[in-house]
Amino acid sequence: MLPTEAIILAGGLGTRLRQVVPDLPKPMAPVSGRPFLEHQLDYWIGQGLRRFVLSVGFRREQIVSHFGKRYRDCEIVYAEERSPLGTGGGLLLAVERLSAPGPFLVLNGDTFFEVNLPALADFHQSRGADLTIALFAVKNNDRYMGVQLKDDGTVASFKSVPGTSQFANGGVYLMDRGLFVSLPWGKGEKLSLEDDLFRHFLEAGKKIRGCVGTGRFIDIGVPDDYRRAGDILATQTA
């Protein structure tokens, strides 16, 4: 089943980018004259998504006032953090606002990764995954969460191991609803998506797969990469 709904994690404080964009939440940082989040929405709308849940926190009013309830005929709803909950806590809050059945997409609000959605969905279904993480290959990874894969694409661990093939988390995830049944945390707890939720899923025996892509990737949370974002997003393809 091809997902039509996505959660975008857009509640971070953006401390690294604040020296360049001091008065805006990261997803609203201008890229080629438009908020970064608009570029991201355009890309995924081009692949068939029709409803977005924005998990917002820091300076959330700027995101809510800009997008309102609709963007390009797609419904926009909000999961609003009243205090910082982290990426994991923000996700748990946002899951409650989903409406469509079946798998859903989760996206980092400060990264862009060219991932073909039908191919990702086919991979997810064919591997019987509960969670599929879109990955990209890196030579020296001291910046992103490292992911170690078994030969069949199963995630073996979340860490970087010197001397082995290096894959990094691209901030695009396809998730099944069953992941969120009987969690040891409740709504409103501060959690990390990677350090808490992902590691819990792995320890609980959930089927986590890594799908390695070759599309372009940019992380606007770092000033140098933010300055390059316009070149990548100007030529994005759905």
Backbone as numpy.savetxt, mean C-alpha at the origin, in Angstrom:
# Nx Ny Nz CAx CAy CAz Cx Cy Cz
-11.14 -13.55 -8.95 -11.99 -12.35 -8.95 -11.11 -11.10 -8.95
-11.39 -10.19 -9.88 -10.61 -8.96 -9.96 -11.15 -7.95 -8.94
-10.32 -7.47 -8.03 -10.82 -6.54 -7.01 -11.25 -5.22 -7.63
-12.23 -4.59 -7.03 -12.71 -3.28 -7.48 -12.55 -2.22 -6.39
-11.95 -2.60 -5.27 -11.90 -1.74 -4.10 -10.49 -1.75 -3.51
-10.06 -0.60 -3.01 -8.72 -0.52 -2.42 -8.74 0.36 -1.18
-7.88 0.00 -0.24 -7.56 0.84 0.91 -6.23 1.52 0.62
-6.16 2.83 0.83 -4.90 3.55 0.68 -4.50 4.09 2.05
-3.32 3.69 2.50 -2.80 4.09 3.82 -2.16 5.47 3.69
-2.92 6.49 4.09 -2.51 7.88 3.86 -2.46 8.69 5.14
-2.15 8.03 6.26 -2.22 8.71 7.55 -0.90 9.04 8.19
0.22 8.81 7.50 1.53 8.98 8.11 1.91 10.43 8.37
2.91 10.61 9.24 3.35 11.95 9.63 4.24 12.61 8.59
4.93 11.83 7.77 5.76 12.40 6.72 6.93 13.21 7.22
7.60 12.75 8.27 8.67 13.54 8.89 9.86 13.75 7.95
10.21 12.74 7.13 11.37 12.89 6.25 11.12 13.90 5.14
9.87 14.02 4.70 9.55 14.91 3.58 9.23 16.33 4.04
9.10 16.54 5.34 8.61 17.83 5.83 9.54 18.98 5.50
10.84 18.70 5.32 11.76 19.77 4.97 11.49 20.32 3.57
10.84 19.51 2.72 10.54 19.92 1.34 9.09 20.38 1.21
8.18 19.66 1.86 6.74 19.97 1.80 6.26 20.11 3.24
6.44 21.26 3.86 6.21 21.38 5.31 4.75 21.44 5.74
3.85 21.82 4.85 2.48 22.13 5.27 1.43 21.16 4.74
1.84 20.04 4.19 0.90 19.10 3.60 1.15 17.69 4.10
0.10 16.85 4.18 0.34 15.42 4.40 1.01 14.84 3.16
1.83 13.82 3.35 2.61 13.28 2.23 1.81 12.99 0.97
0.66 12.33 1.07 -0.07 12.00 -0.17 -0.53 13.22 -0.97
-0.55 14.40 -0.32 -0.96 15.61 -1.00 0.22 16.39 -1.56
1.44 15.89 -1.41 2.61 16.58 -1.94 2.46 16.75 -3.45
2.69 17.95 -3.98 2.48 18.17 -5.41 3.54 17.50 -6.27
3.07 16.81 -7.29 3.93 16.18 -8.29 3.39 16.60 -9.66
4.19 17.31 -10.41 3.76 17.84 -11.72 2.47 18.65 -11.58
2.38 19.41 -10.50 1.26 20.31 -10.33 0.00 19.71 -9.76
0.03 18.43 -9.38 -1.14 17.76 -8.82 -0.73 16.95 -7.60
-1.65 16.73 -6.65 -1.30 15.90 -5.49 -0.86 14.50 -5.92
0.17 13.99 -5.25 0.64 12.63 -5.54 -0.51 11.63 -5.51
-1.43 11.78 -4.57 -2.53 10.83 -4.43 -3.42 10.81 -5.67
-3.56 11.92 -6.35 -4.34 11.91 -7.60 -3.68 11.02 -8.64
-2.38 11.10 -8.77 -1.67 10.24 -9.73 -1.91 8.77 -9.39
-1.83 8.46 -8.12 -2.02 7.07 -7.71 -3.45 6.60 -7.99
-4.42 7.41 -7.65 -5.81 7.05 -7.93 -6.03 6.86 -9.43
-5.48 7.75 -10.24 -5.65 7.63 -11.69 -5.13 6.30 -12.21
-3.98 5.90 -11.71 -3.38 4.65 -12.18 -4.28 3.46 -11.87
-4.78 3.38 -10.66 -5.57 2.21 -10.26 -7.00 2.27 -10.80
-7.53 3.47 -10.99 -8.82 3.57 -11.69 -8.68 3.04 -13.10
-7.54 3.30 -13.72 -7.28 2.79 -15.07 -7.24 1.27 -15.14
-7.09 0.61 -14.00 -7.08 -0.84 -13.96 -8.38 -1.43 -13.40
-9.38 -0.58 -13.23 -10.70 -1.10 -12.90 -11.19 -0.88 -11.49
-10.38 -0.25 -10.62 -10.87 0.01 -9.26 -11.93 1.11 -9.28
-12.95 0.95 -8.45 -14.08 1.87 -8.47 -14.45 2.42 -7.10
-13.79 1.97 -6.05 -14.10 2.48 -4.71 -12.82 2.47 -3.89
-12.59 3.56 -3.14 -11.37 3.70 -2.36 -11.70 4.08 -0.93
-11.05 3.40 0.01 -11.12 3.76 1.43 -9.79 4.41 1.78
-9.81 5.69 2.11 -8.59 6.39 2.46 -8.43 6.38 3.97
-7.36 5.75 4.44 -7.03 5.74 5.86 -6.21 7.00 6.13
-6.80 7.96 6.84 -6.18 9.27 6.99 -6.00 9.61 8.46
-4.99 10.41 8.74 -4.70 10.83 10.10 -4.12 12.23 10.12
-2.80 12.34 9.96 -2.10 13.62 10.02 -2.65 14.58 8.98
-3.13 15.75 9.43 -3.70 16.77 8.54 -4.72 16.18 7.57
-5.55 15.30 8.11 -6.52 14.58 7.28 -7.52 15.51 6.62
-7.78 16.67 7.24 -8.79 17.57 6.69 -8.41 18.07 5.30
-7.11 18.14 5.00 -6.68 18.60 3.68 -7.00 17.55 2.61
-6.89 16.28 2.97 -7.22 15.21 2.02 -8.74 15.15 1.84
-9.47 15.20 2.94 -10.94 15.08 2.87 -11.54 16.25 2.10
-11.06 17.44 2.33 -11.62 18.61 1.65 -11.28 18.61 0.17
-10.14 18.06 -0.21 -9.75 18.04 -1.62 -10.55 17.01 -2.41
-10.70 15.81 -1.88 -11.33 14.73 -2.65 -12.82 14.59 -2.38
-13.27 14.95 -1.19 -14.68 14.80 -0.90 -15.13 13.35 -0.99
-16.32 13.15 -1.52 -16.92 11.82 -1.56 -16.72 11.10 -2.89
-16.25 11.80 -3.91 -16.08 11.15 -5.21 -14.86 11.73 -5.91
-14.23 10.88 -6.72 -13.13 11.30 -7.59 -13.27 10.53 -8.90
-13.44 11.25 -9.99 -13.62 10.62 -11.30 -14.70 9.52 -11.27
-15.82 9.82 -10.70 -16.97 8.91 -10.62 -16.71 7.69 -9.73
-15.65 7.70 -8.97 -15.38 6.62 -8.01 -15.72 7.11 -6.60
-16.28 6.21 -5.81 -16.64 6.57 -4.44 -15.38 6.64 -3.57
-15.32 7.67 -2.74 -14.24 7.83 -1.77 -14.85 7.87 -0.38
-14.38 6.99 0.51 -14.79 7.04 1.91 -13.53 7.10 2.76
-13.71 7.46 4.02 -12.56 7.73 4.88 -12.63 6.93 6.18
-11.48 6.43 6.59 -11.30 5.87 7.93 -10.36 6.83 8.64
-10.90 7.62 9.57 -10.16 8.72 10.17 -9.59 8.36 11.53
-8.27 8.47 11.64 -7.59 8.24 12.92 -7.69 9.51 13.77
-8.17 9.37 14.99 -8.23 10.50 15.91 -6.92 10.66 16.66
-6.13 9.58 16.72 -4.77 9.61 17.24 -3.97 8.65 16.37
-2.64 8.83 16.27 -1.85 8.01 15.36 -1.94 6.52 15.69
-2.29 5.71 14.68 -2.46 4.27 14.87 -1.41 3.45 14.13
-0.54 4.09 13.36 0.42 3.33 12.58 -0.26 2.72 11.36
0.54 2.15 10.47 -0.01 1.59 9.24 -0.92 0.39 9.51
-0.56 -0.41 10.52 -1.38 -1.57 10.84 -2.69 -1.19 11.50
-2.62 -0.27 12.45 -3.83 0.19 13.12 -4.76 0.92 12.16
-4.18 1.69 11.26 -4.97 2.38 10.25 -5.66 1.40 9.31
-4.97 0.32 8.98 -5.57 -0.70 8.11 -6.76 -1.37 8.80
-6.62 -1.74 10.06 -7.72 -2.39 10.78 -8.94 -1.48 10.83
-8.71 -0.19 10.98 -9.82 0.77 10.99 -10.48 0.83 9.61
-9.66 0.81 8.56 -10.18 0.96 7.20 -10.91 -0.28 6.71
-10.50 -1.46 7.15 -11.14 -2.70 6.70 -12.64 -2.67 6.98
-13.03 -2.02 8.05 -14.44 -1.95 8.42 -15.26 -1.13 7.43
-14.59 -0.34 6.58 -15.31 0.51 5.63 -15.42 -0.12 4.25
-14.86 -1.32 4.07 -14.98 -2.01 2.78 -16.42 -2.44 2.54
-16.79 -2.51 1.26 -18.16 -2.92 0.94 -18.24 -4.09 -0.01
-17.25 -4.27 -0.86 -17.30 -5.32 -1.87 -16.80 -6.64 -1.28
-17.36 -7.78 -1.71 -16.86 -9.08 -1.25 -15.55 -9.43 -1.96
-14.87 -10.43 -1.45 -13.67 -10.93 -2.11 -12.43 -10.15 -1.76
-11.31 -10.46 -2.43 -10.03 -9.82 -2.14 -10.08 -8.32 -2.40
-9.24 -7.59 -1.69 -9.15 -6.15 -1.88 -7.69 -5.74 -1.91
-7.44 -4.59 -2.51 -6.08 -4.07 -2.64 -5.77 -3.15 -1.47
-4.53 -3.17 -1.03 -4.04 -2.21 -0.03 -2.81 -1.54 -0.62
-2.76 -0.21 -0.54 -1.69 0.57 -1.15 -1.08 1.51 -0.13
0.23 1.67 -0.18 0.88 2.69 0.63 0.62 4.06 -0.01
0.26 5.04 0.80 -0.10 6.34 0.26 1.07 7.21 -0.16
2.30 6.77 0.11 3.47 7.57 -0.26 4.40 6.84 -1.23
3.94 5.74 -1.81 4.74 5.04 -2.81 3.89 4.75 -4.05
4.55 4.62 -5.17 3.89 4.22 -6.41 4.67 3.07 -7.02
3.97 2.01 -7.37 4.59 0.84 -7.97 3.71 0.38 -9.12
4.29 0.32 -10.31 3.54 -0.14 -11.49 3.34 -1.65 -11.39
2.13 -2.05 -11.07 1.77 -3.45 -10.95 0.52 -3.70 -11.78
0.56 -4.71 -12.63 -0.60 -5.06 -13.43 -1.61 -5.80 -12.55
-2.77 -5.20 -12.35 -3.73 -5.76 -11.41 -4.27 -7.12 -11.85
-4.69 -7.32 -13.10 -5.14 -8.66 -13.48 -4.08 -9.74 -13.26
-2.82 -9.42 -13.55 -1.75 -10.39 -13.35 -1.55 -10.68 -11.87
-1.64 -9.65 -11.04 -1.50 -9.84 -9.59 -2.66 -10.69 -9.06
-3.87 -10.43 -9.53 -5.04 -11.19 -9.09 -4.95 -12.65 -9.54
-4.48 -12.88 -10.75 -4.31 -14.25 -11.25 -3.28 -15.00 -10.40
-2.18 -14.33 -10.09 -1.14 -14.93 -9.25 -1.72 -15.28 -7.88
-2.43 -14.36 -7.29 -3.03 -14.54 -5.97 -3.95 -15.75 -5.96
-4.81 -15.85 -6.94 -5.78 -16.95 -6.99 -5.11 -18.28 -7.30
-4.20 -18.27 -8.26 -3.56 -19.53 -8.67 -2.68 -20.12 -7.57
-2.13 -19.27 -6.70 -1.28 -19.75 -5.61 -2.07 -19.99 -4.32
-3.37 -19.78 -4.35 -4.19 -19.99 -3.16 -3.78 -19.10 -2.01
-3.42 -17.85 -2.30 -2.86 -16.96 -1.29 -3.94 -16.31 -0.43
-3.59 -16.07 0.81 -4.37 -15.19 1.68 -3.90 -13.75 1.54
-2.61 -13.60 1.28 -1.98 -12.30 1.11 -0.90 -12.41 0.05
-0.96 -11.54 -0.94 0.09 -11.47 -1.95 0.73 -10.09 -1.87
2.06 -10.07 -1.76 2.82 -8.83 -1.67 3.56 -8.62 -2.98
3.35 -7.46 -3.61 4.08 -7.14 -4.83 5.49 -6.70 -4.45
6.48 -7.33 -5.06 7.88 -7.10 -4.70 8.67 -6.59 -5.90
9.79 -5.95 -5.61 10.73 -5.60 -6.67 12.14 -6.02 -6.24
12.96 -6.34 -7.21 14.32 -6.81 -6.92 15.22 -5.61 -6.63
16.10 -5.78 -5.66 17.07 -4.74 -5.31 18.44 -5.38 -5.13
19.49 -4.62 -5.41 20.85 -5.14 -5.25 21.32 -4.98 -3.81
21.17 -3.80 -3.27 21.58 -3.54 -1.89 20.40 -2.90 -1.17
19.81 -3.65 -0.26 18.59 -3.18 0.38 18.84 -2.85 1.85
19.02 -1.56 2.14 19.14 -1.13 3.53 18.04 -0.14 3.87
17.01 -0.09 3.03 15.98 0.93 3.17 14.58 0.36 3.34
14.28 -0.73 2.61 12.93 -1.28 2.62 12.90 -2.63 3.33
11.68 -3.04 3.71 11.51 -4.35 4.31 11.94 -5.43 3.32
12.94 -6.22 3.69 13.38 -7.32 2.85 12.43 -8.50 2.98
12.28 -9.25 1.90 11.40 -10.42 1.87 12.17 -11.59 1.26
12.19 -12.69 1.98 12.83 -13.90 1.49 11.77 -14.86 0.98
11.97 -15.35 -0.26 11.00 -16.22 -0.90 11.53 -17.64 -1.04
10.61 -18.60 -0.92 10.92 -19.97 -1.30 10.78 -20.09 -2.83
11.18 -21.23 -3.38 11.16 -21.40 -4.83 9.77 -21.27 -5.43
8.73 -21.60 -4.65 7.37 -21.55 -5.17 6.70 -20.19 -4.96
7.47 -19.20 -4.48 6.92 -17.87 -4.27 6.35 -17.65 -2.89
6.40 -18.65 -2.03 5.93 -18.48 -0.65 6.91 -17.61 0.13
6.39 -16.69 0.93 7.24 -15.85 1.77 7.77 -16.68 2.92
9.10 -16.77 3.01 9.73 -17.53 4.09 10.00 -16.67 5.31
10.35 -15.39 5.09 10.64 -14.50 6.21 10.63 -13.07 5.72
10.51 -12.16 6.69 10.58 -10.74 6.39 11.89 -10.20 6.94
12.92 -10.31 6.12 14.23 -9.77 6.51 15.15 -9.82 5.30
16.18 -9.03 5.35 17.20 -9.04 4.31 18.35 -9.94 4.76
18.76 -10.84 3.88 19.83 -11.78 4.18 20.97 -11.55 3.19
22.14 -11.09 3.67 23.26 -10.84 2.77 23.63 -12.09 1.97
23.97 -11.88 0.70 24.41 -12.99 -0.14 23.28 -13.76 -0.79
22.02 -13.34 -0.61 20.89 -14.03 -1.23 20.16 -13.06 -2.15
19.24 -13.61 -2.94 18.43 -12.76 -3.80 17.63 -11.79 -2.93
17.66 -10.54 -3.30 17.03 -9.51 -2.49 15.76 -9.01 -3.13
14.66 -9.08 -2.40 13.39 -8.54 -2.85 12.88 -7.58 -1.79
12.29 -6.47 -2.24 11.78 -5.46 -1.33 10.29 -5.27 -1.52
9.65 -4.89 -0.46 8.22 -4.65 -0.44 7.88 -3.40 -1.25
7.00 -3.54 -2.24 6.65 -2.43 -3.11 5.43 -1.64 -2.68
4.82 -1.99 -1.53 3.69 -1.22 -1.04 2.38 -1.46 -1.76
2.26 -2.61 -2.43 1.01 -3.01 -3.09 0.69 -4.42 -2.61
-0.50 -4.59 -2.02 -0.85 -5.87 -1.40 -2.26 -6.27 -1.83
-2.44 -7.56 -2.10 -3.77 -8.11 -2.35 -4.11 -9.01 -1.16
-5.23 -8.72 -0.49 -5.56 -9.39 0.77 -6.94 -10.00 0.73
-7.09 -11.14 1.41 -8.39 -11.76 1.62 -8.95 -11.34 2.97
-10.28 -11.33 3.07 -10.94 -10.90 4.30 -10.60 -11.80 5.49
-10.35 -13.09 5.21 -10.10 -14.03 6.29 -8.88 -13.72 7.13
-7.98 -12.88 6.62 -6.80 -12.49 7.39 -7.18 -11.77 8.67
-8.34 -11.14 8.69 -8.69 -10.24 9.79 -9.67 -10.85 10.78
-9.83 -12.17 10.69 -10.68 -12.90 11.63 -9.83 -13.36 12.81
-10.29 -13.12 14.02 -9.64 -13.58 15.26 -8.22 -13.05 15.43
-8.03 -11.77 15.18 -6.73 -11.15 15.43 -6.55 -10.90 16.93
-5.31 -10.87 17.40 -5.07 -10.63 18.83 -5.16 -9.16 19.22
-5.48 -8.29 18.26 -5.60 -6.86 18.55 -7.01 -6.38 18.23
-7.37 -5.31 18.84 -8.67 -4.71 18.59 -8.54 -3.40 17.83
-9.68 -2.89 17.36 -9.71 -1.62 16.67 -9.23 -0.52 17.61
-8.38 0.35 17.07 -7.90 1.48 17.86 -6.53 1.27 18.47
-5.94 0.08 18.28 -4.58 -0.15 18.78 -3.56 0.31 17.75
-2.44 0.82 18.24 -1.37 1.28 17.35 -0.52 0.09 16.93
-0.42 -0.12 15.61 0.27 -1.28 15.08 1.03 -0.93 13.81
2.06 -1.70 13.53 2.77 -1.61 12.27 2.26 -2.69 11.32
2.01 -2.31 10.08 1.59 -3.29 9.09 2.66 -4.37 8.90
3.90 -3.96 8.75 4.97 -4.90 8.45 5.45 -5.64 9.69
5.72 -4.91 10.76 6.33 -5.54 11.94 5.33 -6.31 12.80
4.08 -5.92 12.79 3.08 -6.58 13.62 2.15 -7.49 12.81
1.38 -6.91 11.90 0.39 -7.71 11.17 1.03 -8.76 10.28
1.99 -8.37 9.45 2.60 -9.34 8.53 3.28 -10.47 9.29
3.99 -10.14 10.32 4.69 -11.18 11.08 3.69 -12.09 11.80
2.58 -11.52 12.27 1.54 -12.35 12.86 0.94 -13.30 11.82
0.65 -12.79 10.63 0.09 -13.65 9.58 1.04 -14.81 9.26
2.33 -14.52 9.20 3.32 -15.55 8.89 3.36 -16.60 10.00
3.39 -16.16 11.24 3.44 -17.08 12.37 2.15 -17.88 12.52
1.03 -17.31 12.07 -0.26 -17.99 12.15 -0.48 -18.97 11.01
0.50 -19.08 10.11 0.40 -20.05 9.03 -0.43 -19.59 7.85
-0.68 -18.30 7.73 -1.42 -17.80 6.57 -0.57 -17.98 5.31
-1.26 -18.13 4.19 -0.57 -18.35 2.92 -0.16 -16.99 2.34
1.11 -16.66 2.52 1.64 -15.38 2.07 2.57 -15.64 0.88
2.26 -14.99 -0.22 3.05 -15.17 -1.45 3.68 -13.84 -1.85
4.79 -13.93 -2.55 5.46 -12.75 -3.07 5.46 -12.79 -4.58
4.93 -11.76 -5.20 4.86 -11.67 -6.66 5.86 -10.61 -7.11
6.93 -11.03 -7.77 8.00 -10.12 -8.16 7.63 -9.42 -9.46
7.62 -8.09 -9.43 7.31 -7.30 -10.61 8.52 -6.56 -11.14
8.36 -6.01 -12.33 9.45 -5.27 -12.97 9.06 -3.83 -13.27
7.88 -3.41 -12.78 7.43 -2.05 -13.02 8.23 -1.03 -12.23
8.04 0.22 -12.59 8.77 1.30 -11.92 8.22 1.54 -10.52
9.12 1.98 -9.64 8.78 2.19 -8.24 9.34 3.54 -7.80
8.54 4.27 -7.00 9.03 5.52 -6.42 8.46 5.67 -5.02
9.28 6.18 -4.11 8.88 6.44 -2.73 9.07 7.93 -2.49
7.95 8.67 -2.40 8.08 10.12 -2.27 8.40 10.55 -0.85
8.49 9.60 0.08 8.81 9.94 1.46 10.23 10.42 1.66
11.09 10.22 0.66 12.48 10.65 0.72 12.66 11.82 -0.26
13.18 12.95 0.20 13.24 14.14 -0.66 13.86 13.91 -2.04
14.96 13.17 -2.13 15.59 12.96 -3.44 14.66 12.20 -4.39
13.97 11.19 -3.88 13.04 10.44 -4.72 11.80 11.27 -5.04
11.37 12.07 -4.10 10.22 12.95 -4.36 10.51 13.86 -5.56
11.71 14.34 -5.65 12.07 15.22 -6.76 12.06 14.49 -8.09
12.24 13.16 -8.07 12.23 12.37 -9.31 10.85 11.88 -9.69
9.88 12.04 -8.80 8.57 11.42 -8.99 7.87 11.91 -10.24
8.03 13.19 -10.58 7.36 13.71 -11.76 7.74 13.00 -13.04
9.02 12.62 -13.16 9.47 11.93 -14.36 8.81 10.57 -14.51
8.63 9.87 -13.39 8.02 8.54 -13.43 6.51 8.63 -13.64
5.85 9.49 -12.90 4.40 9.56 -12.96 3.90 10.20 -14.25
4.73 10.98 -14.91 4.33 11.59 -16.17 4.12 10.56 -17.27
4.76 9.39 -17.12 4.68 8.37 -18.17 4.11 7.07 -17.64
3.35 7.12 -16.56 2.77 5.91 -16.00 1.80 5.28 -16.99
1.70 3.95 -16.94 0.76 3.21 -17.79 -0.06 2.29 -16.94
-1.34 2.16 -17.26 -2.22 1.29 -16.50 -2.12 -0.13 -17.01
